[in-house]
C-alpha cells in the first residue's frame, strides 16, 4: 500500500542551504546578512561577524571564513 503523504513530500523541494554573515543578535534569534543583499532571521547563537550556514530559519553550522565569489547564472 502506498503512503500518500510520503509521495507528496517527495514532490516538495528541500529548502536551500545559504551562507551569510551574522549582523544582529537577539534572544535566541539572529539576523543573517546574505551576499545578495537580503537578510534572514534564524535560530541560533553565533557571534556577530561570524559566517554561518542557514537552512529553513535554523543555523546549521559555522561557515569557514573564506572569500565569497558570486556568479550570475
Chimera marker file (.cmm) of the C-alpha trace (Angstrom):
<marker_set name="trace">
<marker id="1" x="0.000" y="0.000" z="0.000" r="1" g="1" b="0" radius="0.5"/>
<marker id="2" x="1.267" y="3.472" z="-0.889" r="1" g="1" b="0" radius="0.5"/>
<marker id="3" x="1.732" y="6.216" z="1.680" r="1" g="1" b="0" radius="0.5"/>
<marker id="4" x="0.186" y="9.285" z="0.029" r="1" g="1" b="0" radius="0.5"/>
<marker id="5" x="1.855" y="11.720" z="2.468" r="1" g="1" b="0" radius="0.5"/>
<marker id="6" x="5.343" y="10.352" z="1.686" r="1" g="1" b="0" radius="0.5"/>
<marker id="7" x="4.643" y="10.622" z="-2.042" r="1" g="1" b="0" radius="0.5"/>
<marker id="8" x="3.533" y="14.241" z="-1.552" r="1" g="1" b="0" radius="0.5"/>
<marker id="9" x="6.684" y="15.093" z="0.438" r="1" g="1" b="0" radius="0.5"/>
<marker id="10" x="8.829" y="13.792" z="-2.417" r="1" g="1" b="0" radius="0.5"/>
<marker id="11" x="7.243" y="16.397" z="-4.700" r="1" g="1" b="0" radius="0.5"/>
<marker id="12" x="8.318" y="19.301" z="-2.479" r="1" g="1" b="0" radius="0.5"/>
<marker id="13" x="11.699" y="20.944" z="-2.946" r="1" g="1" b="0" radius="0.5"/>
<marker id="14" x="14.112" y="20.952" z="0.010" r="1" g="1" b="0" radius="0.5"/>
<marker id="15" x="14.909" y="24.445" z="1.357" r="1" g="1" b="0" radius="0.5"/>
<marker id="16" x="18.263" y="25.769" z="0.071" r="1" g="1" b="0" radius="0.5"/>
<marker id="17" x="21.403" y="25.929" z="2.210" r="1" g="1" b="0" radius="0.5"/>
<marker id="18" x="22.551" y="29.563" z="2.329" r="1" g="1" b="0" radius="0.5"/>
<marker id="19" x="25.656" y="31.220" z="3.724" r="1" g="1" b="0" radius="0.5"/>
<marker id="20" x="25.736" y="34.649" z="5.312" r="1" g="1" b="0" radius="0.5"/>
<marker id="21" x="27.258" y="36.850" z="7.998" r="1" g="1" b="0" radius="0.5"/>
<marker id="22" x="25.596" y="37.429" z="11.376" r="1" g="1" b="0" radius="0.5"/>
<marker id="23" x="24.713" y="41.124" z="11.628" r="1" g="1" b="0" radius="0.5"/>
<marker id="24" x="22.421" y="41.315" z="14.697" r="1" g="1" b="0" radius="0.5"/>
<marker id="25" x="21.809" y="39.170" z="17.758" r="1" g="1" b="0" radius="0.5"/>
<marker id="26" x="18.544" y="38.847" z="19.692" r="1" g="1" b="0" radius="0.5"/>
<marker id="27" x="17.325" y="36.389" z="22.287" r="1" g="1" b="0" radius="0.5"/>
<marker id="28" x="17.897" y="33.066" z="20.515" r="1" g="1" b="0" radius="0.5"/>
<marker id="29" x="17.343" y="34.680" z="17.108" r="1" g="1" b="0" radius="0.5"/>
<marker id="30" x="19.968" y="36.299" z="14.897" r="1" g="1" b="0" radius="0.5"/>
<marker id="31" x="19.797" y="38.308" z="11.686" r="1" g="1" b="0" radius="0.5"/>
<marker id="32" x="21.981" y="36.936" z="8.906" r="1" g="1" b="0" radius="0.5"/>
<marker id="33" x="23.035" y="39.211" z="6.030" r="1" g="1" b="0" radius="0.5"/>
<marker id="34" x="23.152" y="37.292" z="2.747" r="1" g="1" b="0" radius="0.5"/>
<marker id="35" x="25.695" y="38.060" z="-0.004" r="1" g="1" b="0" radius="0.5"/>
<marker id="36" x="22.973" y="39.170" z="-2.442" r="1" g="1" b="0" radius="0.5"/>
<marker id="37" x="21.815" y="41.921" z="-0.080" r="1" g="1" b="0" radius="0.5"/>
<marker id="38" x="18.910" y="40.211" z="1.691" r="1" g="1" b="0" radius="0.5"/>
<marker id="39" x="18.551" y="39.269" z="5.337" r="1" g="1" b="0" radius="0.5"/>
<marker id="40" x="17.223" y="36.172" z="7.085" r="1" g="1" b="0" radius="0.5"/>
<marker id="41" x="16.129" y="35.640" z="10.701" r="1" g="1" b="0" radius="0.5"/>
<marker id="42" x="17.396" y="32.343" z="12.095" r="1" g="1" b="0" radius="0.5"/>
<marker id="43" x="17.521" y="30.476" z="15.389" r="1" g="1" b="0" radius="0.5"/>
<marker id="44" x="20.984" y="30.011" z="16.854" r="1" g="1" b="0" radius="0.5"/>
<marker id="45" x="23.634" y="31.699" z="18.959" r="1" g="1" b="0" radius="0.5"/>
<marker id="46" x="26.761" y="32.620" z="16.965" r="1" g="1" b="0" radius="0.5"/>
<marker id="47" x="28.736" y="35.840" z="17.478" r="1" g="1" b="0" radius="0.5"/>
<marker id="48" x="28.353" y="38.997" z="15.379" r="1" g="1" b="0" radius="0.5"/>
<marker id="49" x="30.503" y="38.866" z="12.259" r="1" g="1" b="0" radius="0.5"/>
<marker id="50" x="30.656" y="35.062" z="12.038" r="1" g="1" b="0" radius="0.5"/>
<marker id="51" x="29.796" y="33.389" z="8.749" r="1" g="1" b="0" radius="0.5"/>
<marker id="52" x="27.128" y="30.711" z="9.127" r="1" g="1" b="0" radius="0.5"/>
<marker id="53" x="25.173" y="28.157" z="7.103" r="1" g="1" b="0" radius="0.5"/>
<marker id="54" x="21.394" y="28.753" z="7.301" r="1" g="1" b="0" radius="0.5"/>
<marker id="55" x="18.581" y="26.491" z="6.128" r="1" g="1" b="0" radius="0.5"/>
<marker id="56" x="14.868" y="26.963" z="6.770" r="1" g="1" b="0" radius="0.5"/>
<marker id="57" x="15.328" y="29.510" z="9.600" r="1" g="1" b="0" radius="0.5"/>
<marker id="58" x="17.900" y="27.482" z="11.557" r="1" g="1" b="0" radius="0.5"/>
<marker id="59" x="21.664" y="27.961" z="11.747" r="1" g="1" b="0" radius="0.5"/>
<marker id="60" x="23.156" y="24.581" z="10.837" r="1" g="1" b="0" radius="0.5"/>
<marker id="61" x="26.865" y="25.306" z="11.294" r="1" g="1" b="0" radius="0.5"/>
<marker id="62" x="29.595" y="27.899" z="11.349" r="1" g="1" b="0" radius="0.5"/>
<marker id="63" x="30.956" y="28.502" z="7.830" r="1" g="1" b="0" radius="0.5"/>
<marker id="64" x="34.667" y="28.857" z="7.127" r="1" g="1" b="0" radius="0.5"/>
<marker id="65" x="35.836" y="32.456" z="6.787" r="1" g="1" b="0" radius="0.5"/>
<marker id="66" x="36.804" y="32.303" z="3.100" r="1" g="1" b="0" radius="0.5"/>
<marker id="67" x="36.375" y="34.913" z="0.357" r="1" g="1" b="0" radius="0.5"/>
<marker id="68" x="32.967" y="34.676" z="-1.305" r="1" g="1" b="0" radius="0.5"/>
<marker id="69" x="32.512" y="34.734" z="-5.076" r="1" g="1" b="0" radius="0.5"/>
<marker id="70" x="29.031" y="35.493" z="-6.511" r="1" g="1" b="0" radius="0.5"/>
<marker id="71" x="28.437" y="34.167" z="-10.016" r="1" g="1" b="0" radius="0.5"/>
<marker id="72" x="25.326" y="35.086" z="-12.013" r="1" g="1" b="0" radius="0.5"/>
<marker id="73" x="23.777" y="32.183" z="-13.895" r="1" g="1" b="0" radius="0.5"/>
<link id1="1" id2="2" r="1" g="1" b="0" radius="0.2"/>
<link id1="2" id2="3" r="1" g="1" b="0" radius="0.2"/>
<link id1="3" id2="4" r="1" g="1" b="0" radius="0.2"/>
<link id1="4" id2="5" r="1" g="1" b="0" radius="0.2"/>
<link id1="5" id2="6" r="1" g="1" b="0" radius="0.2"/>
<link id1="6" id2="7" r="1" g="1" b="0" radius="0.2"/>
<link id1="7" id2="8" r="1" g="1" b="0" radius="0.2"/>
<link id1="8" id2="9" r="1" g="1" b="0" radius="0.2"/>
<link id1="9" id2="10" r="1" g="1" b="0" radius="0.2"/>
<link id1="10" id2="11" r="1" g="1" b="0" radius="0.2"/>
<link id1="11" id2="12" r="1" g="1" b="0" radius="0.2"/>
<link id1="12" id2="13" r="1" g="1" b="0" radius="0.2"/>
<link id1="13" id2="14" r="1" g="1" b="0" radius="0.2"/>
<link id1="14" id2="15" r="1" g="1" b="0" radius="0.2"/>
<link id1="15" id2="16" r="1" g="1" b="0" radius="0.2"/>
<link id1="16" id2="17" r="1" g="1" b="0" radius="0.2"/>
<link id1="17" id2="18" r="1" g="1" b="0" radius="0.2"/>
<link id1="18" id2="19" r="1" g="1" b="0" radius="0.2"/>
<link id1="19" id2="20" r="1" g="1" b="0" radius="0.2"/>
<link id1="20" id2="21" r="1" g="1" b="0" radius="0.2"/>
<link id1="21" id2="22" r="1" g="1" b="0" radius="0.2"/>
<link id1="22" id2="23" r="1" g="1" b="0" radius="0.2"/>
<link id1="23" id2="24" r="1" g="1" b="0" radius="0.2"/>
<link id1="24" id2="25" r="1" g="1" b="0" radius="0.2"/>
<link id1="25" id2="26" r="1" g="1" b="0" radius="0.2"/>
<link id1="26" id2="27" r="1" g="1" b="0" radius="0.2"/>
<link id1="27" id2="28" r="1" g="1" b="0" radius="0.2"/>
<link id1="28" id2="29" r="1" g="1" b="0" radius="0.2"/>
<link id1="29" id2="30" r="1" g="1" b="0" radius="0.2"/>
<link id1="30" id2="31" r="1" g="1" b="0" radius="0.2"/>
<link id1="31" id2="32" r="1" g="1" b="0" radius="0.2"/>
<link id1="32" id2="33" r="1" g="1" b="0" radius="0.2"/>
<link id1="33" id2="34" r="1" g="1" b="0" radius="0.2"/>
<link id1="34" id2="35" r="1" g="1" b="0" radius="0.2"/>
<link id1="35" id2="36" r="1" g="1" b="0" radius="0.2"/>
<link id1="36" id2="37" r="1" g="1" b="0" radius="0.2"/>
<link id1="37" id2="38" r="1" g="1" b="0" radius="0.2"/>
<link id1="38" id2="39" r="1" g="1" b="0" radius="0.2"/>
<link id1="39" id2="40" r="1" g="1" b="0" radius="0.2"/>
<link id1="40" id2="41" r="1" g="1" b="0" radius="0.2"/>
<link id1="41" id2="42" r="1" g="1" b="0" radius="0.2"/>
<link id1="42" id2="43" r="1" g="1" b="0" radius="0.2"/>
<link id1="43" id2="44" r="1" g="1" b="0" radius="0.2"/>
<link id1="44" id2="45" r="1" g="1" b="0" radius="0.2"/>
<link id1="45" id2="46" r="1" g="1" b="0" radius="0.2"/>
<link id1="46" id2="47" r="1" g="1" b="0" radius="0.2"/>
<link id1="47" id2="48" r="1" g="1" b="0" radius="0.2"/>
<link id1="48" id2="49" r="1" g="1" b="0" radius="0.2"/>
<link id1="49" id2="50" r="1" g="1" b="0" radius="0.2"/>
<link id1="50" id2="51" r="1" g="1" b="0" radius="0.2"/>
<link id1="51" id2="52" r="1" g="1" b="0" radius="0.2"/>
<link id1="52" id2="53" r="1" g="1" b="0" radius="0.2"/>
<link id1="53" id2="54" r="1" g="1" b="0" radius="0.2"/>
<link id1="54" id2="55" r="1" g="1" b="0" radius="0.2"/>
<link id1="55" id2="56" r="1" g="1" b="0" radius="0.2"/>
<link id1="56" id2="57" r="1" g="1" b="0" radius="0.2"/>
<link id1="57" id2="58" r="1" g="1" b="0" radius="0.2"/>
<link id1="58" id2="59" r="1" g="1" b="0" radius="0.2"/>
<link id1="59" id2="60" r="1" g="1" b="0" radius="0.2"/>
<link id1="60" id2="61" r="1" g="1" b="0" radius="0.2"/>
<link id1="61" id2="62" r="1" g="1" b="0" radius="0.2"/>
<link id1="62" id2="63" r="1" g="1" b="0" radius="0.2"/>
<link id1="63" id2="64" r="1" g="1" b="0" radius="0.2"/>
<link id1="64" id2="65" r="1" g="1" b="0" radius="0.2"/>
<link id1="65" id2="66" r="1" g="1" b="0" radius="0.2"/>
<link id1="66" id2="67" r="1" g="1" b="0" radius="0.2"/>
<link id1="67" id2="68" r="1" g="1" b="0" radius="0.2"/>
<link id1="68" id2="69" r="1" g="1" b="0" radius="0.2"/>
<link id1="69" id2="70" r="1" g="1" b="0" radius="0.2"/>
<link id1="70" id2="71" r="1" g="1" b="0" radius="0.2"/>
<link id1="71" id2="72" r="1" g="1" b="0" radius="0.2"/>
<link id1="72" id2="73" r="1" g="1" b="0" radius="0.2"/>
</marker_set>
